[in-house]
Amino acid sequence: MHPRLSDRFAPTVISSTPQVGSFPKATNCWRVWAFTVGLAASLLSNVMPLTAQAQNPATSAPSQLTTLLTQMDAATNARNLNTVVDLYGSNFSSTDGLNRQSLQQSLSSLWKRYPKLSYQTELKSWKNEGNGIVANTITRITGTFQEGDREYNLDSTLESRQRIENQKVVRQEIVNERSQITSGVNPPTLKLNLPSQVNRGQEFSFDAIVQEPLGDDLLLGAALEETIKPEGYLNATTINLEPLNSGGIFKVGKAPANSEQHWLSAVVVRHDGITMVTQRLRIVGN
């Protein structure tokens, strides 16, 4: 069951058949772009080199952790898929439903789509726990990709927690995630208002507000939501853009009764640019 999104403010329909010829070409792949970025952050938060900072400034990170990060650094920069996957335990699992096999398949597809990525990841903290180490990281991923004759820019920030045993990653949880894709000479600046987590059954607001004055610009937009699961990473879905005259997208959602995590996205298209912002929503509670 997905969060149910409904309009907070019913938009006035500018035209029953919007004239989109003067707008940047919007295809049916917007959803796959947003969620593939989420996949990029989810996967690469583990396989990118880290700036190691111990929880106690006077204590260095343990060799088990630093060795693993060094190995991941070399394998990732070389795009050596088999070596990267070997750094995950045979029983690897994640809160997004990925296992070792689906991670390998998804990472292979990811590298084909994003041949070049820039990244900066920081090891925020770590602790010994039983026979392993739990590490908390924050990763920022930036880059560009080409779709037809148009170039898109991505910027993704993700906070994750991973458990390491015997120098292998065995478990991962994504704590927070936000990604943005832009294109065009002047993409709209969006301010996204959405809590990072809500309780089961709780209502919440989802607003994507365009920061620039509207003037005579015609905006098209849409809000999307999707349950986070492995098969959802790379599936495209048609998006129906609607005219916006209120300076953004304003929705009210109600969290489902289960604890599944979701991606919520807002797309806004203007004659001189496109912006799509995606944020993870965690459903918590007993």
KAPE-V720588 format. One record per pair of residues at least 24 apart in sequence whose ideal C-beta (glycine too) atoms are under 8 Angstrom apart, sorted by the first residue. I is the first residue (numbers start at 1). J is the second residue. If there is no record, write none. Layout:
i=I j=J
i=I j=J
//
This chain:
i=1 j=256
i=1 j=257
i=1 j=258
i=2 j=225
i=2 j=226
i=2 j=227
i=2 j=256
i=2 j=262
i=3 j=204
i=3 j=225
i=3 j=253
i=3 j=254
i=3 j=255
i=3 j=256
i=3 j=262
i=3 j=264
i=3 j=281
i=4 j=253
i=4 j=254
i=5 j=206
i=5 j=223
i=5 j=225
i=5 j=251
i=5 j=252
i=5 j=253
i=5 j=264
i=6 j=251
i=6 j=252
i=6 j=253
i=7 j=250
i=7 j=251
i=7 j=252
i=8 j=205
i=8 j=207
i=8 j=250
i=8 j=251
i=8 j=252
i=9 j=246
i=9 j=250
i=11 j=242
i=11 j=243
i=11 j=244
i=11 j=245
i=11 j=246
i=12 j=245
i=13 j=242
i=13 j=243
i=14 j=218
i=14 j=243
i=14 j=245
i=15 j=243
i=18 j=218
i=18 j=220
i=18 j=241
i=18 j=242
i=18 j=243
i=20 j=220
i=20 j=241
i=20 j=269
i=22 j=271
i=23 j=220
i=23 j=269
i=23 j=270
i=23 j=271
i=24 j=150
i=24 j=183
i=24 j=184
i=24 j=269
i=24 j=271
i=24 j=272
i=24 j=273
i=24 j=274
i=25 j=148
i=25 j=150
i=26 j=220
i=26 j=239
i=26 j=241
i=26 j=267
i=26 j=269
i=26 j=274
i=27 j=147
i=27 j=148
i=28 j=236
i=28 j=237
i=28 j=238
i=28 j=239
i=29 j=147
i=29 j=236
i=30 j=224
i=30 j=239
i=30 j=265
i=30 j=267
i=30 j=276
i=31 j=224
i=31 j=226
i=31 j=235
i=31 j=236
i=31 j=237
i=31 j=239
i=31 j=265
i=32 j=234
i=32 j=235
i=32 j=236
i=32 j=237
i=33 j=147
i=33 j=152
i=33 j=181
i=33 j=276
i=34 j=179
i=34 j=181
i=34 j=224
i=34 j=263
i=34 j=265
i=34 j=276
i=34 j=278
i=35 j=226
i=35 j=232
i=35 j=233
i=35 j=234
i=35 j=263
i=35 j=278
i=36 j=110
i=36 j=113
i=36 j=114
i=36 j=233
i=36 j=234
i=37 j=141
i=37 j=154
i=37 j=156
i=37 j=179
i=37 j=181
i=37 j=278
i=38 j=156
i=38 j=177
i=38 j=179
i=38 j=228
i=38 j=233
i=38 j=263
i=38 j=278
i=38 j=280
i=39 j=106
i=39 j=110
i=39 j=233
i=39 j=234
i=40 j=110
i=40 j=114
i=40 j=117
i=40 j=141
i=40 j=154
i=40 j=156
i=41 j=139
i=41 j=141
i=41 j=156
i=41 j=157
i=41 j=158
i=41 j=174
i=41 j=177
i=41 j=179
i=42 j=94
i=42 j=96
i=42 j=98
i=42 j=158
i=42 j=160
i=42 j=172
i=42 j=174
i=42 j=177
i=43 j=103
i=43 j=106
i=43 j=107
i=43 j=110
i=44 j=76
i=44 j=117
i=44 j=119
i=44 j=139
i=44 j=141
i=45 j=121
i=45 j=137
i=45 j=139
i=45 j=158
i=45 j=160
i=45 j=162
i=45 j=172
i=45 j=174
i=46 j=72
i=46 j=88
i=46 j=160
i=46 j=162
i=46 j=169
i=46 j=172
i=47 j=72
i=47 j=75
i=47 j=76
i=47 j=84
i=47 j=87
i=47 j=107
i=48 j=72
i=48 j=73
i=48 j=76
i=48 j=119
i=48 j=121
i=48 j=139
i=48 j=141
i=49 j=73
i=49 j=76
i=49 j=77
i=49 j=119
i=49 j=121
i=50 j=121
i=50 j=122
i=50 j=123
i=50 j=137
i=51 j=120
i=51 j=121
i=51 j=122
i=51 j=123
i=52 j=123
i=53 j=122
i=53 j=123
i=53 j=124
i=53 j=125
i=54 j=126
i=55 j=125
i=55 j=126
i=55 j=127
i=61 j=123
i=61 j=126
i=62 j=126
i=62 j=128
i=62 j=133
i=64 j=133
i=64 j=164
i=64 j=167
i=65 j=123
i=65 j=126
i=65 j=133
i=65 j=135
i=65 j=164
i=67 j=167
i=68 j=164
i=68 j=167
i=68 j=168
i=68 j=169
i=69 j=123
i=71 j=167
i=79 j=111
i=81 j=107
i=81 j=108
i=81 j=111
i=87 j=167
i=87 j=168
i=87 j=169
i=88 j=168
i=88 j=169
i=88 j=170
i=89 j=165
i=89 j=166
i=89 j=168
i=89 j=169
i=89 j=170
i=91 j=170
i=92 j=168
i=92 j=169
i=92 j=170
i=92 j=171
i=92 j=172
i=93 j=170
i=93 j=171
i=93 j=172
i=94 j=171
i=94 j=172
i=94 j=173
i=94 j=174
i=95 j=172
i=95 j=173
i=95 j=174
i=95 j=261
i=96 j=174
i=96 j=228
i=96 j=229
i=96 j=230
i=96 j=261
i=97 j=228
i=97 j=229
i=97 j=230
i=98 j=172
i=98 j=230
i=102 j=230
i=106 j=230
i=106 j=233
i=106 j=234
i=109 j=234
i=113 j=145
i=114 j=143
i=114 j=145
i=114 j=154
i=116 j=143
i=116 j=144
i=117 j=141
i=117 j=142
i=117 j=143
i=118 j=142
i=118 j=143
i=124 j=159
i=129 j=163
i=131 j=165
i=132 j=163
i=132 j=164
i=132 j=165
i=132 j=170
i=133 j=163
i=133 j=164
i=133 j=165
i=134 j=161
i=134 j=162
i=134 j=163
i=134 j=164
i=135 j=161
i=135 j=162
i=135 j=164
i=136 j=160
i=136 j=161
i=136 j=175
i=137 j=161
i=137 j=162
i=150 j=183
i=151 j=183
i=152 j=181
i=152 j=182
i=152 j=183
i=153 j=181
i=153 j=182
i=153 j=183
i=154 j=179
i=154 j=180
i=154 j=181
i=155 j=179
i=155 j=180
i=156 j=180
i=174 j=261
i=174 j=280
i=176 j=280
i=177 j=278
i=177 j=279
i=177 j=280
i=178 j=277
i=178 j=278
i=178 j=279
i=178 j=280
i=179 j=277
i=179 j=278
i=179 j=279
i=180 j=275
i=180 j=276
i=180 j=277
i=180 j=278
i=181 j=274
i=181 j=275
i=181 j=276
i=182 j=273
i=182 j=274
i=182 j=275
i=182 j=276
i=183 j=273
i=183 j=274
i=184 j=270
i=184 j=272
i=184 j=273
i=184 j=274
i=185 j=272
i=185 j=273
i=186 j=270
i=186 j=272
i=186 j=273
i=187 j=270
i=187 j=272
i=187 j=273
i=187 j=274
i=187 j=275
i=188 j=212
i=188 j=219
i=188 j=268
i=188 j=270
i=188 j=273
i=188 j=274
i=188 j=275
i=189 j=275
i=190 j=248
i=190 j=266
i=190 j=268
i=190 j=275
i=190 j=277
i=192 j=266
i=192 j=277
i=192 j=279
i=194 j=264
i=194 j=279
i=194 j=281
i=195 j=281
i=196 j=279
i=196 j=280
i=196 j=281
i=196 j=282
i=197 j=281
i=197 j=282
i=197 j=283
i=197 j=284
i=198 j=255
i=198 j=281
i=198 j=282
i=198 j=283
i=198 j=284
i=199 j=255
i=199 j=283
i=199 j=284
i=199 j=285
i=200 j=255
i=200 j=256
i=200 j=257
i=200 j=258
i=200 j=259
i=200 j=283
i=200 j=284
i=200 j=285
i=200 j=286
i=201 j=254
i=201 j=255
i=201 j=256
i=201 j=257
i=201 j=285
i=202 j=254
i=202 j=255
i=202 j=285
i=203 j=252
i=203 j=253
i=203 j=254
i=203 j=255
i=204 j=252
i=204 j=253
i=204 j=254
i=204 j=255
i=204 j=281
i=205 j=250
i=205 j=251
i=205 j=252
i=205 j=253
i=206 j=249
i=206 j=250
i=206 j=251
i=206 j=252
i=206 j=253
i=206 j=264
i=206 j=266
i=207 j=248
i=207 j=249
i=207 j=250
i=207 j=251
i=208 j=248
i=208 j=249
i=208 j=266
i=208 j=268
i=208 j=277
i=209 j=247
i=209 j=248
i=210 j=247
i=210 j=248
i=210 j=268
i=214 j=245
i=214 j=247
i=217 j=270
i=217 j=271
i=218 j=243
i=218 j=270
i=218 j=271
i=219 j=243
i=219 j=244
i=219 j=245
i=219 j=247
i=219 j=268
i=219 j=269
i=219 j=270
i=220 j=244
i=220 j=268
i=220 j=269
i=220 j=270
i=221 j=248
i=221 j=249
i=221 j=266
i=221 j=267
i=221 j=268
i=221 j=269
i=222 j=249
i=222 j=266
i=222 j=267
i=223 j=249
i=223 j=251
i=223 j=264
i=223 j=265
i=223 j=266
i=223 j=267
i=224 j=263
i=224 j=264
i=224 j=265
i=224 j=266
i=224 j=267
i=225 j=253
i=225 j=262
i=225 j=263
i=225 j=264
i=225 j=265
i=226 j=262
i=226 j=263
i=226 j=265
i=227 j=260
i=227 j=261
i=227 j=262
i=228 j=260
i=228 j=261
i=228 j=262
i=228 j=263
i=228 j=280
i=239 j=267
i=241 j=267
i=241 j=269
i=244 j=268
i=255 j=281
i=255 j=283
i=256 j=283
i=258 j=283
i=259 j=283
i=259 j=284
i=259 j=285
//
